[in-house]
Amino acid sequence: MGSARSNYRFFYGVGGSVIFSLLLLIIITSYSATIVGDVNKLIQEMHIVLAGVKELLPEAKFGTDLMHAFCQDGNFTKLPNTGNICYNKGLIPKPT
């Protein structure tokens, strides 16, 4: 192709660029693997949180229904602290 000197330069240049590309590929792959590990941990934690939410949601509904029932009771709404809860939530009209 050309002189022996230019052939050697081309050969070592291509070899160096291949090694550099391999190093970049290894770095990118290892970084991607750590990100995948973090995402896996996040998904496992989300499953735990969602299981807790599924467990607590029916109890919250029961608590809301219980508060509605209590606010309909005249004795309950006359107490100073609990009456304010019922008034602030708009469950009973504020006395005038």
Residue pairs with C-beta under 8 A, 6 or more apart in sequence:
1 7
67 85
67 86
67 89
67 91
68 91
70 76
70 82
70 86
71 77
71 85
71 86
71 89
71 91
71 92
72 91
72 92
76 82
76 83
76 86
77 83
77 86
77 87
77 92
86 92
87 94
